[in-house]
């Protein structure tokens, strides 16, 4: 016999619930519905909420992906400006225009001319703050002239744009995770509803002797059956044999 295949995707769950609901709504007499009326009421209430949750989760995920592209570009730009500023600072020191002690204003080692690691977002935030605050502190202490190419104003703009986009992206991730968790909770309820519907429908048609007819009746309510390899052909041969037997004279 073919076996039932319960839905394992949200789209399949929606199809199963809608099929059961559509079949129930098409019958004039509620007593003719192959599953209980209280179960139908549950579907009526649950299905719209489930669809809204899926739509909201999808929209949140798409918005996160869309912003991610912009965020990536802003991150690259901020990293470039901060890295270049520190490199120019080191060039200025190498030319003797500033003393190595100037590095300490930015939280850098006085004797180390390497650009700090800026690979992660957290490192970028850390060194962006240090560079911007350090330049302001150095100038306030009248320790040399402002650094240009890039000027700290351009570094600040690129950094603030990155940080704003970073915070927005984090919020989008939180929203996406929350809506995804809500959908996951709805899935458990959807699976329980579908299982109850399918069990009641199969039980309703259990007295039907013709397996093909019974299967077709159940499929009208959204049940999905899967045939094993060669099973459909074996069932056809069996049915043909039964039809021939019925036609034989006694």
C-alpha positions in Angstrom: 0.0 0.0 0.0 1.2 3.6 -0.6 2.2 5.5 2.5 1.2 9.0 3.6 3.7 11.7 3.3 3.1 14.5 5.8 4.2 18.0 4.7 7.8 19.0 5.6 7.8 22.6 4.2 5.7 25.6 5.1 4.3 25.8 1.5 3.2 22.1 1.8 1.6 22.7 5.2 -0.4 25.6 3.8 -1.5 23.5 0.8 -2.6 20.7 3.1 -4.6 23.0 5.4 -6.2 24.9 2.5 -7.2 21.6 0.8 -8.9 20.3 3.9 -10.6 23.7 4.5 -11.7 24.0 0.8 -13.2 20.5 0.8 -15.0 21.2 4.0 -16.4 24.5 2.7 -17.6 22.9 -0.5 -20.0 20.6 1.4 -23.5 21.9 2.2 -24.0 19.6 5.2 -21.3 19.8 7.9 -22.1 16.3 8.8 -20.7 15.2 5.5 -17.3 16.5 6.3 -14.8 13.7 6.8 -13.3 15.4 9.9 -14.9 17.0 12.9 -16.4 20.5 12.8 -14.3 21.6 15.9 -11.2 20.7 13.9 -12.5 22.8 11.0 -13.0 25.8 13.3 -9.4 25.4 14.5 -8.2 25.5 10.9 -10.3 28.6 10.2 -8.6 30.5 13.1 -5.1 29.1 12.7 -4.5 29.3 8.9 -4.6 33.1 8.6 -2.2 33.5 11.5 0.2 31.0 10.1 0.2 32.6 6.7 0.8 36.1 8.2 3.7 34.7 10.3 5.3 33.1 7.2 4.9 36.3 5.2 6.3 38.5 8.0 9.3 36.2 8.5 10.0 36.1 4.8 9.8 40.0 4.6 12.2 40.4 7.6 14.7 37.9 6.1 14.6 39.7 2.7 15.1 43.1 4.3 18.0 41.7 6.2 19.6 40.4 3.0 18.9 43.6 1.2 20.5 45.7 3.9 23.4 43.3 4.1 24.7 44.4 0.7 24.7 48.0 1.7 26.3 47.2 5.0 29.1 45.2 3.3 29.9 48.2 1.2 29.9 50.6 4.1 32.1 48.3 6.1 34.7 48.1 3.3 34.7 51.9 3.0 35.1 52.4 6.8 37.9 49.9 7.0 39.7 51.5 4.1 39.5 55.0 5.6 40.6 53.9 9.1 43.4 51.8 7.7 44.6 54.6 5.4 44.5 57.2 8.2 46.7 55.1 10.4 49.1 54.4 7.4 49.3 58.2 6.7 50.0 58.7 10.5 52.9 56.3 10.2 54.2 58.0 7.0 54.1 61.4 8.8 56.1 59.9 11.7 58.5 58.3 9.2 59.1 61.7 7.5 59.8 63.2 10.9 56.8 65.5 10.9 55.5 63.9 14.0 57.3 62.1 16.8 56.5 58.4 17.4 54.8 59.4 20.7 51.9 60.7 18.6 50.8 57.1 18.1 49.8 56.9 21.8 47.0 59.4 21.3 45.3 56.7 19.1 45.9 53.8 21.5 48.7 52.5 19.3 52.1 51.3 20.5 54.6 54.1 20.2 57.2 51.8 18.6 54.8 49.8 16.4 54.1 51.0 12.9 51.8 48.2 12.0 48.1 48.8 11.2 46.0 47.0 13.8 43.7 44.2 12.8 40.5 45.6 11.3 39.0 42.3 10.1 36.0 42.0 12.4 33.2 44.5 12.9 34.0 44.8 16.6 37.6 45.6 15.8 36.5 48.2 13.3 34.3 49.9 15.9 37.1 49.8 18.4 39.7 51.4 16.2 37.3 53.8 14.5 36.6 55.3 17.9 40.2 55.4 18.9 41.3 57.1 15.7 38.6 59.7 15.7 39.0 60.5 19.4 42.8 60.3 19.2 43.0 62.8 16.4 40.9 65.2 18.4 42.9 64.7 21.5 46.2 65.2 19.7 45.1 68.5 18.1 43.6 69.7 21.4 47.1 69.1 22.9 48.6 71.1 20.0 50.7 68.0 19.2 51.4 68.7 15.5 49.2 69.5 12.5 46.0 67.7 11.3 46.4 64.7 9.2 45.0 64.9 5.7 44.4 62.4 2.9 42.2 61.3 4.5 41.2 64.0 6.8 39.6 62.9 10.1 36.2 64.4 8.9 36.1 61.9 6.1 37.1 59.1 8.4 34.3 60.1 10.8 31.7 60.2 8.1 32.6 56.8 6.7 32.8 55.4 10.3 29.4 56.8 11.4 27.7 55.5 8.3 29.2 52.0 8.9 28.2 52.1 12.6 24.7 53.2 11.8 24.3 50.4 9.2 25.9 47.9 11.7 23.3 48.7 14.4 20.5 48.6 11.8 21.7 45.2 10.5 21.9 43.8 14.1 18.3 44.9 14.7 17.2 43.3 11.4 18.9 40.1 12.5 17.1 40.2 15.8 13.8 40.7 14.0 14.5 38.0 11.6 15.3 35.5 14.3 12.3 36.4 16.3 9.9 36.1 13.4 11.6 32.8 12.4 11.1 31.5 15.9 7.4 32.4 15.8 7.0 30.5 12.5 8.7 27.5 14.1 6.1 27.5 16.9 3.3 27.7 14.4 4.8 24.7 12.5 4.3 22.4 15.5 0.6 23.4 15.7 0.2 23.1 11.9 1.7 19.6 12.0 -0.6 18.5 14.8 -3.6 19.9 13.0 -2.7 18.2 9.7 -2.0 14.9 11.5 -5.4 15.0 13.2 -7.2 15.9 10.0 -5.6 13.1 8.0 -6.3 10.5 10.7 -9.9 11.5 10.9 -10.3 11.6 7.1 -8.8 8.1 6.7 -11.0 6.8 9.6 -14.1 8.3 7.9 -13.4 6.4 4.7 -12.1 3.3 6.3 -15.3 1.3 5.4 -14.6 1.9 1.6 -13.4 -1.5 0.3 -12.1 -0.1 -3.0 -8.6 1.1 -2.1 -8.3 3.4 -5.1 -11.6 5.1 -4.4 -10.7 5.5 -0.7 -7.4 7.0 -1.7 -9.0 9.5 -4.0 -11.6 10.5 -1.4 -8.8 11.2 1.0 -6.7 13.1 -1.5 -9.6 15.5 -2.0 -8.9 16.5 1.6 -5.3 17.2 0.9 -3.8 13.8 1.9 -0.6 12.9 0.0 0.2 9.3 -0.8 3.5 8.1 -2.1 3.8 4.8 -4.0 6.8 2.6 -3.5 8.7 1.4 -6.5 6.5 -0.8 -8.7 3.6 -0.6 -6.2 1.3 1.3 -8.6 1.7 -1.4 -11.2 1.1 -4.2 -8.7 -2.1 -2.5 -7.5 -3.3 -2.1 -11.0 -2.7 -5.8 -11.8 -4.5 -6.8 -8.6 -7.5 -4.6 -9.4 -7.7 -6.0 -13.0 -7.6 -9.5 -11.6 -10.4 -8.7 -9.2 -12.5 -7.1 -12.0 -12.1 -10.3 -14.1 -13.1 -12.5 -11.2 -16.3 -10.5 -10.7 -17.2 -10.8 -14.4 -16.7 -14.6 -14.4 -20.0 -16.6 -14.6 -20.8 -18.9 -11.7 
